[in-house]
Amino acid sequence: MKDNSGKVLLAMLAGASAGVIAGLLMAPDTGEVTRNSVKKWAGKMSKDLEKNLQDGLEEIKKMSGDTFGKSAEANRGANKSGSTGSTTTGGTTTGTTGGSATGSTGGNA
């Protein structure tokens, strides 16, 4: 089954545009009154859109700050609670961070 959502959205946008144009052409007001009305409407919509965008950006910053803040706090807490050490097993050294490490030298542990 094909995804026709883009075509449907385009058709709806074209229909809405045609309706707006027809409404403006058949309006009972003079051109100057209609232009002023459209200018007021566009200004109001612009202010509303700007306010919504600012609110959305603040919400995104808050959410991303919380996420990154929690990750940073978790990392800081892990580094404070544990010690950094290394373990040697059979000649292979592996490092650990954020926990305690027991080291053995040589042989198999």
C-alpha positions as CSV (number, residue, x, y, z in Angstrom):
1,M,0.0,0.0,0.0
2,K,1.5,3.4,-1.0
3,D,1.8,6.3,1.3
4,N,-0.3,9.1,-0.1
5,S,-0.1,11.4,2.9
6,G,2.0,14.0,1.1
7,K,-0.4,14.2,-1.8
8,V,-3.4,14.5,0.5
9,L,-1.7,17.3,2.5
10,L,-0.8,19.1,-0.7
11,A,-4.4,18.8,-2.0
12,M,-5.7,20.2,1.3
13,L,-3.3,23.1,1.2
14,A,-4.3,23.9,-2.4
15,G,-8.0,23.8,-1.5
16,A,-7.5,26.0,1.5
17,S,-5.5,28.5,-0.6
18,A,-8.2,28.6,-3.3
19,G,-10.9,29.2,-0.6
20,V,-9.0,32.1,0.9
21,I,-8.4,33.7,-2.5
22,A,-12.1,33.3,-3.5
23,G,-13.2,34.7,-0.1
24,L,-11.0,37.8,-0.6
25,L,-12.2,38.4,-4.1
26,M,-15.8,38.2,-3.1
27,A,-15.5,40.1,0.1
28,P,-18.0,42.9,0.6
29,D,-15.3,45.3,1.9
30,T,-13.2,47.6,-0.2
31,G,-9.6,46.5,-1.1
32,E,-8.1,48.9,1.5
33,V,-10.3,47.6,4.3
34,T,-9.6,44.0,3.3
35,R,-5.8,44.7,3.2
36,N,-5.9,46.3,6.7
37,S,-7.9,43.4,8.0
38,V,-5.5,40.9,6.5
39,K,-2.5,42.9,7.9
40,K,-4.0,42.8,11.4
41,W,-4.7,39.1,11.2
42,A,-1.2,38.4,9.9
43,G,0.3,40.5,12.7
44,K,-1.7,38.6,15.3
45,M,-0.8,35.3,13.9
46,S,2.9,36.3,13.8
47,K,2.9,37.2,17.5
48,D,1.1,34.0,18.4
49,L,3.5,31.9,16.4
50,E,6.5,33.7,17.9
51,K,5.2,33.1,21.4
52,N,4.5,29.4,20.7
53,L,8.0,29.0,19.2
54,Q,9.6,30.7,22.3
55,D,7.6,28.5,24.6
56,G,8.6,25.4,22.7
57,L,12.3,26.3,22.7
58,E,12.2,26.9,26.4
59,E,10.5,23.5,26.9
60,I,13.2,21.8,24.8
61,K,16.0,23.5,26.6
62,K,14.5,22.5,29.9
63,M,14.0,18.9,28.8
64,S,17.5,18.7,27.3
65,G,19.0,20.4,30.4
66,D,17.3,17.9,32.7
67,T,18.6,15.0,30.6
68,F,22.1,16.2,30.3
69,G,22.2,17.4,33.9
70,K,21.1,14.0,35.2
71,S,23.8,12.3,33.1
72,A,26.5,14.6,34.3
73,E,25.4,14.2,38.0
74,A,25.3,10.4,37.6
75,N,28.8,10.5,36.2
76,R,30.1,12.7,38.9
77,G,28.5,10.6,41.6
78,A,30.1,7.4,40.1
79,N,33.5,9.0,40.1
80,K,33.2,10.2,43.7
81,S,31.9,7.0,45.1
82,G,34.4,4.6,43.5
83,S,38.1,4.6,43.0
84,T,40.0,4.2,39.8
85,G,42.0,1.1,39.6
86,S,43.3,-1.6,37.3
87,T,43.3,-5.3,37.4
88,T,45.9,-7.5,35.9
89,T,44.9,-11.0,35.0
90,G,47.4,-13.2,33.3
91,G,49.4,-10.3,32.1
92,T,46.4,-8.4,30.7
93,T,45.6,-5.0,32.3
94,T,42.0,-3.7,32.3
95,G,41.0,-0.3,33.8
96,T,37.9,0.4,35.8
97,T,36.3,3.7,36.6
98,G,33.5,4.3,39.1
99,G,33.9,1.2,41.1
100,S,36.4,-0.5,43.3
101,A,39.0,-2.8,41.7
102,T,40.9,-5.6,43.1
103,G,44.3,-6.2,41.5
104,S,46.3,-9.3,41.3
105,T,49.7,-9.7,39.8
106,G,50.8,-12.5,37.6
107,G,49.1,-15.8,37.5
108,N,45.4,-16.5,36.9
109,A,43.0,-14.8,39.3
